[in-house]
Each structure stands twice: as structure tokens, then as C-alpha cells.
Amino acid sequence: MFMKRLFSFNAKQECSTLLVVISKVVKVIYIVLACVAALIMLIGGIQAIEDSGLYFLLALVLGAAAFFWLLFLGFVLEILFLSFSIVTKKNYEDLLERGKIDDLPLSAGKKNAIGEKLHALNELKNNGIISEEEFNEKKKEWLQEL
């Protein structure tokens, strides 16, 4: 029951795709943050070089530590999102096989695709390429997919 509610907020299989996109956004953000942190520390070290070379070295070490720490944390977050993506996709497929989530809404892409097919089928019927019976049969088949 819980998994059914989990997938009901999003149309079929879009949950795992959304998590993959989030992981890619997180990847960009953590790389940028790590570079900015290292750059700030390097600039601070360059400004402190007038006082002592030790401050520059300290700033360089702290900048490298901040850079690698942010990269590590971002990598862990990215892996978590990708793992959740795999788990949701697997659970979705399992629930679909057991018939527990067949009443979820279709994604807009599939609805539009069937609508476009029906429109094209209607054009074929209007042009006399297919008969009324063939039109109704195919229309019924496609609407049952919904």
C-alpha cells in the first residue's frame, strides 16, 4: 500500500527519471561549490603571502581539504539519488507485475501519443483509406490501453 501511494504522486516510471535528473543537478552544484571554496581559499592565501609564507601554505592546504571534502559529500549525495532511482524503478516494476499499481495515471507523453494516433486514424477513415469498422476496432484497442 505504501509503494502504491509513493508512485501515485508521479505518473508511471517518472519518479526514477526525476531522481536521475536531481542527481545530475546535485553533481553540477557540488563541483561548482568545491571549485569556489578552493578558489576563495587560494585567493585568501595569496593575499596573506605578504605576511608569511606559512599563511599561504595553510590556506592552500585548507583550500584543498575543502575542495576534496565538498567533492566527497557531493559524490555521496549523487550516489544516494541514483540508488533511490534504481530502487524506485525496481519497486515500480515489481508492483506493476503483481498488478497493484495498474490504476496509476498515464504520463502526458503516452496520452498525447495515443491522441495523435487517434487523430491520424481519424484522418485515414475520413480519406477512405480504412473502413469505419477498422477505425472503431483500432480506437477501442488503443483506448483500452489507457
C-alpha positions in Angstrom: 0.0 0.0 0.0 2.8 2.4 0.9 4.5 1.9 -2.5 1.3 2.5 -4.3 1.0 5.9 -2.6 4.6 6.6 -3.3 4.1 6.2 -7.0 0.8 7.9 -7.1 2.3 11.4 -6.9 4.1 10.9 -10.2 3.0 9.2 -13.4 4.4 5.9 -14.3 8.2 5.5 -14.1 8.8 9.2 -14.0 9.9 9.0 -10.4 13.2 7.3 -11.2 13.9 9.7 -14.1 13.3 12.6 -11.8 15.8 11.3 -9.3 18.4 10.8 -12.0 17.9 14.4 -13.1 18.2 15.6 -9.5 21.5 13.6 -9.1 22.9 15.4 -12.2 21.9 18.8 -10.8 23.5 17.9 -7.5 26.6 16.9 -9.3 26.9 20.3 -11.1 26.2 22.1 -7.8 28.8 20.2 -5.7 31.5 20.6 -8.4 30.9 24.4 -8.6 30.8 24.7 -4.8 34.1 22.8 -4.4 35.8 24.9 -7.0 34.6 28.1 -5.5 35.7 27.0 -2.0 39.1 26.2 -3.3 39.4 29.4 -5.2 38.4 31.5 -2.2 41.0 29.8 0.0 43.6 30.3 -2.7 42.8 34.0 -3.1 43.0 34.4 0.7 46.3 32.6 0.7 47.7 34.8 -2.0 46.6 37.9 0.0 48.2 36.5 3.1 51.5 35.7 1.4 52.8 39.2 2.2 52.6 38.4 5.9 54.1 35.0 5.9 54.6 32.1 3.6 53.1 29.9 6.3 49.7 31.5 5.9 49.8 30.8 2.2 50.6 27.2 2.8 47.9 26.9 5.4 45.3 28.5 3.0 46.5 26.2 0.2 46.0 23.1 2.5 42.6 24.3 3.8 41.5 25.0 0.2 42.5 21.6 -1.0 40.8 20.0 2.1 37.6 22.0 1.4 37.7 21.1 -2.3 38.0 17.4 -1.7 35.5 17.3 1.3 32.9 19.0 -0.9 33.6 16.7 -3.7 33.2 13.7 -1.4 29.9 14.9 0.1 28.5 15.7 -3.3 29.6 12.3 -4.7 27.8 10.6 -1.8 24.6 12.6 -2.4 24.8 11.8 -6.1 25.2 8.1 -5.4 22.2 8.2 -3.0 19.9 9.8 -5.6 21.0 7.3 -8.2 20.4 4.5 -5.8 17.0 5.7 -4.9 16.3 5.9 -8.6 17.2 2.3 -9.1 15.1 1.2 -6.1 12.0 3.1 -7.2 12.3 1.7 -10.7 12.7 -1.8 -9.4 9.8 -1.5 -7.0 7.6 0.1 -9.6 8.3 -2.9 -12.0 7.6 -5.4 -9.2 4.3 -3.7 -8.3 3.3 -3.5 -11.9 4.0 -7.2 -12.4 1.8 -8.0 -9.4 -1.0 -5.7 -10.7 -1.0 -3.5 -7.7 -0.5 -0.2 -9.5 -2.3 -0.6 -12.8 -4.7 2.3 -11.9 -2.0 5.0 -11.9 -2.4 7.9 -14.3 -0.5 7.7 -17.6 2.2 10.2 -18.3 1.2 13.1 -20.5 3.5 11.8 -23.3 1.6 8.5 -23.7 -1.7 10.3 -23.6 -0.6 12.7 -26.3 0.8 9.8 -28.3 -2.5 7.9 -28.3 -4.3 11.1 -29.0 -2.1 11.7 -32.0 -2.6 8.2 -33.2 -6.4 8.5 -32.9 -6.2 11.8 -34.8 -4.2 10.2 -37.6 -6.5 7.2 -37.6 -9.5 9.5 -38.0 -7.8 11.2 -41.0 -7.3 7.8 -42.6 -11.0 7.0 -42.0 -12.1 10.4 -43.4 -9.9 9.9 -46.5 -11.5 6.5 -47.1 -8.3 4.5 -46.6 -9.7 2.4 -43.7 -13.3 1.5 -43.0 -15.5 2.6 -40.1 -15.2 -0.9 -38.6 -11.4 -0.9 -38.7 -11.4 2.6 -37.2 -13.6 1.6 -34.3 -11.7 -1.6 -33.7 -8.3 0.1 -33.5 -9.8 3.0 -31.5 -11.2 0.6 -28.9 -7.9 -1.3 -28.7 -5.9 2.0 -28.1 -8.4 3.3 -25.6 -8.2 0.1 -23.6 -4.5 0.7 -23.2 -5.4 3.8 -21.2 
